[in-house]
Amino acid sequence: MFLVSTILIILLIYLYLKWNYSYWKRMGLAYLEPELIYGNTKEFLTRSLSFGDQFVKLYNQLKSRGLKHGGVFLMQRPTYMPIDLDIVKNILQRDFSYFVNHGMFFNEEVDPLTGHLFNLEDEKWRKLRAKLTPTFTSGKMKMMFSTMVECTEGLEHILEEYSRLQDGIDIKDVASRFTTDVIGSVAFGIDCNSLKNPNSEFRQFAKKIFEQSTIRRLRNIFSTLVPRHILIKFKYKQTNPEVEEFFMGVVESTVNYREKNNVYRKDFMHLLLQLKNRGTVVDDEQIIVKEERNKDGHFLTLNEVAAQCFVFFVAGFETSATTMTFALLELALNLDIQDKLRKEIESVLKKYGNNITYEAVMDMTYLDKVVHETLRKHPPIPGAPRVCNKPYTIPNTNVTLEVGTRVHIPFQAIQRDPEHYPDPEKFDPERFSEENKAKRHPFAFIPFGEGPRICIGSRFGMLQAKVGLVSIIKNFKVTLNAKTPVPIRYTTKAFVTAVEGGVWLNVTKLE
């Protein structure tokens, strides 16, 4: 009897999977034939391809068939993938109201650090986005700029040590310590000292966030496959308990101290505290002004403050460090580009009294091209999810996406497409001259997403990476160390784009 029951269960699972894998056929959309269990993501799940490379492969398979879009399966989950950039534009911008949400897990009550802007949906997201938008204006970037520059002193000191030792340097580790110090100071108002002490508490917990053990990997996959209402019912927690305890404790103690003593610092935390206590962001040094309290303002709770600090920290330190790492890798591989960039940095800084100012960095047009080309070739986040929230018929087709259909926008694949970027493996900053940009579809470059849900902190991240690069290139020559494997291969152990084995460089102090 047990054997018969087991066979019956296996048969039912098999029949369900076969039926499920006929989804795109039933919808009338061309698709890639899936494998049982794995769907179309076997190489990613078995760690033979990175997440981004997996979707580059799927994108190329669909495009080679002359398709403008197609269906794939992330394990058992049907996922729609646009190829044509006009469809991408429709999803991200023109018809955004059909694709508002990312479809990520969050539960503010049980798992408070998940209640941040990237995860929230519908009206909760709209309200919070409106609250936070004033904190990322160019004026606020200028306000935080001096903090970034202060952190470059520690960065230069470390590189000088390696230059003296003539030893290879894991540049991603150093860049991450720099961005950890910047974000820790700007988001929490805390001197993390990661550059001086690589084992600092902030650095250790930052690493924990991105640890990808097999169990952690399975939990992440599980949370994307199981409907959120079921996860919430069983009080599922995505955040590492140690990480939650640390970050909630840091935010609570910082908030209490600043509110009690009315402490002012030019940072993100000050702006969040104004939203918490005054309901609006104001250009002054006050956290609490009772007589001015705006009853109709947008007030944040302590948990909301903590969640925004958390995502700002997580997104800000890792993606900016990744951008710096790949930029330095490409500059080490292309010394002519490095020399040209250094000449621009020296020339512009001379105009500004040899000081790294906000205006000076904004004046470095070639630096801007270098960073954009880095983001084009090596986008830190290789793609973005969307969920269809009301029936949507793809323009000029008979295909209608149902409510709940998952969508994947493949940034890396689009930005490596030779139709948009001839010889895509070549690192060429001139792709981002005004003339060349005008020739391309505007959605051929979307490393931060686009439309109403574009990354709110993209300008901060770009600025942080640029400040770090200016500090390094003006003082050091960077060359490739023998420990860096060329051609590089993206690691399969992380969602954020990274190099297998790391990026190791030699640095030489310039006189």
C-alpha positions in Angstrom: 0.0 0.0 0.0 2.8 2.4 0.9 4.5 1.7 -2.4 1.3 2.3 -4.4 0.7 5.6 -2.5 4.3 6.7 -3.1 4.0 5.9 -6.9 0.7 7.8 -7.0 2.1 10.9 -5.3 5.1 10.9 -7.7 2.8 10.5 -10.6 0.6 13.4 -9.5 3.6 15.6 -9.0 4.9 14.7 -12.4 1.5 15.4 -14.0 1.3 18.7 -12.2 4.7 19.8 -13.4 3.9 18.8 -17.0 0.7 20.8 -16.8 2.4 23.8 -15.1 5.2 23.8 -17.8 2.5 24.1 -20.5 1.5 27.5 -19.1 3.1 29.7 -21.8 1.8 27.4 -24.5 -1.7 27.8 -23.0 -1.2 31.6 -23.0 -0.1 31.6 -26.6 3.4 32.9 -26.0 6.6 31.4 -27.5 8.7 30.0 -24.7 11.9 28.0 -23.9 11.3 24.3 -23.2 11.9 23.7 -19.4 13.5 20.8 -17.6 11.6 19.1 -14.8 12.2 20.7 -11.4 14.8 23.2 -12.7 12.7 24.9 -15.3 15.0 27.0 -17.5 17.4 27.9 -14.6 19.4 24.7 -14.1 22.8 26.3 -14.6 22.1 28.9 -12.0 20.6 26.5 -9.5 23.5 24.1 -9.9 26.0 27.0 -9.7 27.5 26.6 -13.1 26.3 30.1 -14.2 25.7 33.3 -12.3 22.2 34.7 -12.1 23.0 37.4 -14.6 24.7 35.0 -17.0 21.8 32.6 -16.8 19.4 35.2 -18.1 21.9 36.4 -20.8 21.8 32.8 -22.1 17.9 32.7 -22.0 17.7 36.2 -23.6 20.0 35.1 -26.4 18.1 31.9 -27.0 14.8 33.9 -27.4 16.4 36.6 -29.5 18.1 34.1 -31.8 14.6 33.0 -32.8 13.6 36.5 -33.8 11.3 36.9 -30.8 10.4 40.3 -29.2 9.5 38.5 -25.9 9.1 35.1 -24.5 8.3 32.8 -21.6 10.7 31.1 -19.3 10.4 29.2 -16.0 12.3 29.9 -12.8 12.0 26.4 -11.5 8.2 26.0 -11.6 7.4 29.7 -11.8 6.3 31.0 -15.2 8.2 34.2 -15.9 7.7 36.7 -18.8 10.8 38.2 -20.3 10.8 41.1 -22.7 13.5 41.4 -25.4 12.2 44.4 -27.4 13.1 47.7 -25.7 9.8 49.2 -26.5 8.1 46.5 -24.4 10.7 47.1 -21.6 9.8 50.8 -21.7 6.1 50.0 -21.5 6.5 47.8 -18.5 8.9 50.1 -16.6 7.4 53.4 -17.6 4.5 53.9 -19.9 2.3 51.2 -18.5 3.9 51.2 -15.0 0.5 51.1 -13.3 0.2 47.4 -14.4 3.6 46.5 -13.0 4.0 48.5 -9.8 5.4 45.8 -7.5 8.6 43.8 -7.3 6.9 40.8 -5.7 9.4 40.5 -2.9 8.7 39.2 0.6 8.1 41.7 3.4 6.4 41.5 6.8 6.8 44.8 8.8 5.5 43.3 12.0 7.5 40.1 12.3 10.4 41.0 10.1 10.7 44.8 10.4 13.8 45.3 8.3 12.0 43.9 5.3 9.6 46.8 5.3 11.7 49.1 3.1 11.1 50.9 -0.1 12.4 48.2 -2.5 10.0 45.6 -1.0 6.9 47.5 -0.3 3.9 47.5 -2.7 1.0 49.5 -4.0 -0.1 52.4 -1.7 2.4 51.6 1.0 5.2 52.0 -1.6 3.7 55.2 -3.1 3.4 56.9 0.2 6.9 56.0 1.4 8.4 56.9 -2.0 6.8 60.4 -1.7 8.2 60.7 1.8 11.7 59.8 0.9 12.1 61.5 -2.5 13.1 64.9 -0.9 16.0 63.2 0.8 17.7 62.4 -2.5 17.8 65.8 -4.2 21.1 67.2 -5.5 21.0 69.6 -2.6 21.0 66.7 -0.1 23.8 65.0 -2.1 25.9 68.1 -1.6 25.1 68.1 2.1 26.5 64.6 2.5 29.4 65.1 0.1 32.0 66.1 2.7 31.4 62.9 4.6 32.3 60.9 1.5 35.5 62.9 1.0 36.6 62.4 4.6 36.5 58.7 4.2 38.9 58.8 1.2 41.8 59.6 3.7 41.6 56.1 5.1 41.3 54.7 1.5 44.5 56.4 0.4 46.3 55.3 3.5 45.6 51.6 2.9 46.6 51.9 -0.8 49.9 53.6 0.2 50.7 50.7 2.5 50.1 48.2 -0.3 52.2 50.3 -2.7 55.1 50.2 -0.2 54.8 46.5 0.2 54.4 46.0 -3.5 51.7 43.4 -2.7 48.6 42.5 -4.6 45.4 44.0 -3.2 41.9 42.6 -3.1 40.3 45.8 -4.4 36.7 44.7 -3.7 37.5 44.2 0.0 39.0 47.7 0.2 36.3 49.3 -1.8 33.7 47.6 0.4 35.4 48.9 3.5 35.4 52.4 2.0 31.7 52.3 1.1 30.8 50.7 4.5 32.5 53.7 6.2 30.7 56.2 4.0 27.2 54.6 4.3 27.7 53.9 8.0 28.4 57.6 8.6 25.8 58.9 6.3 23.0 56.5 7.1 23.7 55.9 10.8 26.0 58.8 11.8 28.5 56.3 13.1 32.2 56.1 12.4 32.5 52.4 11.4 36.3 52.5 11.0 36.2 49.6 8.5 39.2 51.0 6.6 41.3 51.0 9.7 39.9 47.8 11.1 38.7 45.3 8.5 37.1 43.3 11.4 35.0 46.1 12.6 31.5 45.2 13.8 29.8 47.0 11.0 32.0 45.3 8.4 31.3 41.9 9.9 27.5 42.4 9.9 27.7 43.8 6.3 29.3 40.5 5.3 26.6 38.5 7.1 23.9 40.2 5.0 25.4 38.8 1.8 26.5 35.4 3.0 25.1 32.8 0.6 25.3 29.4 2.3 23.4 26.6 0.8 20.6 26.9 3.4 20.5 30.7 2.9 20.2 30.2 -0.9 17.4 27.7 -0.5 15.6 30.0 1.9 15.8 32.8 -0.7 14.5 30.6 -3.4 11.7 29.3 -1.1 10.6 32.8 -0.3 10.2 33.7 -4.0 8.2 30.5 -4.8 5.8 30.5 -1.9 3.0 33.1 -1.9 3.7 35.9 0.6 0.3 35.5 2.5 1.3 31.9 3.3 4.8 32.9 4.5 3.2 35.6 6.7 0.7 33.1 8.1 3.6 31.0 9.3 5.5 34.0 10.6 8.4 33.4 8.2 11.4 35.6 8.7 13.9 36.4 6.0 16.3 38.6 7.9 19.2 36.9 9.8 18.2 37.3 13.5 21.7 38.5 14.4 21.6 41.1 11.6 18.2 42.3 12.7 19.2 42.6 16.4 22.4 44.5 15.4 20.8 47.0 13.0 17.7 47.6 15.0 19.8 48.2 18.1 22.1 50.7 16.3 19.2 52.6 14.8 17.2 52.8 18.1 20.2 54.0 20.1 21.2 56.5 17.5 17.6 57.9 17.2 17.3 58.1 21.0 20.6 59.9 21.4 19.9 62.4 18.7 16.4 63.2 19.7 17.3 63.6 23.4 20.3 65.9 22.6 18.9 67.4 19.3 22.1 66.4 17.6 22.6 67.6 14.0 24.7 65.9 11.4 24.7 66.3 7.6 23.5 62.8 6.9 20.6 60.6 5.8 19.6 59.8 9.4 19.0 63.5 10.1 16.5 63.7 7.2 14.8 60.5 8.4 14.5 61.9 11.9 12.9 65.1 10.5 10.3 62.8 8.7 9.8 60.9 12.0 9.2 64.0 14.1 8.2 66.8 11.9 6.5 65.0 9.0 8.7 66.8 6.4 12.3 67.4 5.3 13.4 70.9 6.1 16.7 72.6 5.3 17.6 73.4 8.9 19.4 71.7 11.9 16.3 70.9 13.9 15.0 67.4 14.5 12.0 68.3 16.6 10.2 71.6 16.4 6.9 71.1 18.3 5.2 74.3 17.3 5.9 73.6 13.6 4.7 70.0 13.8 2.9 69.3 10.6 -0.2 67.2 11.4 -0.7 66.5 7.8 2.9 65.5 7.2 4.4 62.1 6.3 5.5 60.7 9.6 7.8 57.6 9.8 7.7 55.1 12.6 10.9 53.9 14.3 10.7 50.6 12.4 10.3 52.5 9.1 13.4 54.6 9.9 15.3 51.3 10.7 14.1 49.6 7.5 15.1 52.6 5.3 18.5 52.9 7.0 19.0 49.1 6.5 18.2 49.1 2.7 20.2 52.3 2.2 23.2 50.6 3.9 22.8 47.3 2.1 22.2 48.8 -1.4 24.6 51.6 -0.9 27.8 49.9 0.2 27.7 46.8 -1.9 26.6 48.1 -5.3 28.9 51.2 -5.1 31.9 48.9 -4.1 31.0 46.7 -7.0 31.0 49.6 -9.4 34.4 50.8 -8.1 35.8 47.3 -8.4 34.9 46.8 -12.0 35.9 50.3 -13.0 39.3 49.7 -11.5 39.6 46.3 -13.2 38.8 47.8 -16.6 41.2 50.7 -16.0 43.9 48.2 -15.1 43.2 46.4 -18.3 43.1 49.6 -20.4 45.9 51.8 -19.3 45.3 54.3 -22.0 41.8 55.0 -20.6 43.3 55.2 -17.1 45.9 57.8 -18.2 43.2 59.8 -20.0 41.0 59.7 -16.9 43.9 60.8 -14.6 44.7 63.7 -16.8 41.0 64.9 -16.6 41.0 64.5 -12.8 44.2 66.5 -12.5 43.0 69.2 -14.9 39.6 69.6 -13.2 41.0 69.5 -9.6 43.5 72.2 -10.6 40.5 74.5 -11.4 39.1 73.8 -7.9 42.3 74.4 -5.8 43.2 70.7 -5.9 40.2 70.0 -3.6 37.7 67.2 -4.3 34.4 69.2 -4.3 31.0 68.3 -5.4 31.2 70.8 -8.3 34.6 69.3 -9.4 33.3 65.8 -9.5 30.3 67.0 -11.5 32.7 68.7 -13.9 34.5 65.4 -14.7 32.8 64.3 -17.9 35.2 61.5 -18.8 34.8 60.1 -15.3 31.1 60.0 -15.9 31.6 58.1 -19.1 33.9 55.6 -17.4 31.4 54.9 -14.6 28.5 54.6 -17.1 30.5 52.1 -19.3 31.3 50.1 -16.2 27.7 50.0 -15.2 26.8 49.0 -18.8 29.3 46.1 -19.0 29.1 45.0 -15.4 25.7 46.1 -13.9 25.9 45.3 -10.1 22.3 44.1 -10.2 21.8 42.0 -13.3 18.1 42.3 -13.6 14.9 43.4 -11.9 11.6 41.7 -11.1 8.1 43.0 -11.6 4.7 41.5 -11.0 1.6 42.1 -13.2 -1.1 43.5 -10.9 -3.9 43.7 -13.4 -4.6 41.9 -16.7 -2.2 43.4 -19.3 -2.2 42.8 -23.1 1.2 43.3 -24.6 0.8 46.0 -27.3 0.5 44.7 -30.9 0.1 41.1 -29.7 -2.7 38.7 -28.6 -0.8 37.8 -25.4 -2.4 38.9 -22.1 -0.5 38.6 -18.9 -2.6 37.4 -16.0 -2.6 39.0 -12.5 0.3 37.7 -10.5 2.5 36.9 -13.6 6.2 37.4 -12.8 8.3 39.5 -15.1 12.1 39.7 -15.4 13.8 42.7 -16.9 17.3 41.4 -17.9 19.6 44.4 -17.5 22.8 42.5 -18.1 21.5 40.8 -21.2 20.2 44.1 -22.7 23.4 45.9 -22.0 25.6 43.1 -23.5 23.4 42.9 -26.7 25.6 43.7 -29.8 22.5 45.2 -31.5 22.6 48.0 -28.9 26.4 48.0 -28.2 28.6 46.6 -31.0 31.5 44.5 -29.7 29.9 44.5 -26.2 32.9 43.0 -24.4 35.1 46.0 -25.3 35.3 48.6 -22.6 34.7 51.9 -24.4 33.7 55.0 -22.4 32.9 56.9 -25.6 29.8 54.8 -26.0 28.4 57.4 -23.5 29.3 60.6 -25.5 26.2 62.7 -26.1 26.3 61.8 -29.8 26.4 58.1 -29.2 23.8 58.1 -26.5 21.4 59.9 -28.9 21.7 57.1 -31.4 20.5 54.4 -28.9 17.2 53.5 -27.5 17.0 55.2 -24.1 16.1 51.9 -22.5 19.3 50.2 -23.7 21.0 51.4 -20.5 19.0 50.7 -17.4 21.4 49.6 -14.6 19.2 51.3 -11.9 15.9 50.3 -13.5 13.7 53.1 -15.0 10.4 54.8 -14.6 8.6 55.6 -11.3 10.4 52.8 -9.5 13.9 53.6 -10.6 16.5 53.2 -7.8 15.9 56.2 -5.5 19.5 56.2 -4.4 21.2 55.9 -7.8 22.7 59.4 -7.7 24.1 58.9 -4.3 25.6 55.5 -5.4 27.2 57.1 -8.5 28.6 60.0 -6.5 30.1 57.7 -3.9 31.8 55.5 -6.5 33.1 58.6 -8.3 34.6 60.1 -5.2 36.4 56.8 -4.4 37.7 56.5 -8.0 39.0 60.1 -8.1 40.8 59.6 -4.8 42.5 56.4 -6.1 43.3 57.4 -9.7 44.7 60.8 -8.9 47.2 59.2 -6.4 47.9 55.7 -7.8 48.5 53.8 -10.9 46.6 50.5 -10.9 47.7 47.4 -12.8 46.5 43.9 -13.0 47.9 41.4 -10.4 48.6 37.8 -11.6 46.0 36.5 -9.0 43.2 38.0 -11.1 42.0 35.4 -13.6 41.6 36.8 -17.1 39.1 36.5 -18.8 37.1 36.9 -15.6 34.2 34.8 -14.6 31.2 36.0 -12.5 30.8 34.2 -9.3 27.7 31.9 -8.8 27.7 32.5 -5.1 26.2 36.0 -5.0 23.2 37.8 -6.6 25.2 41.0 -6.8 27.7 40.8 -9.7 31.2 39.8 -8.5 34.3 38.1 -9.9 35.1 34.5 -9.1 38.3 34.6 -7.1 38.2 38.3 -6.6 39.8 41.3 -8.4 43.4 41.6 -7.4 45.4 44.7 -8.4 48.8 46.2 -8.0 48.9 49.9 -6.9 51.8 52.2 -7.4 51.9 55.6 -5.6 52.3 58.5 -8.0 54.8 61.2 -7.2 
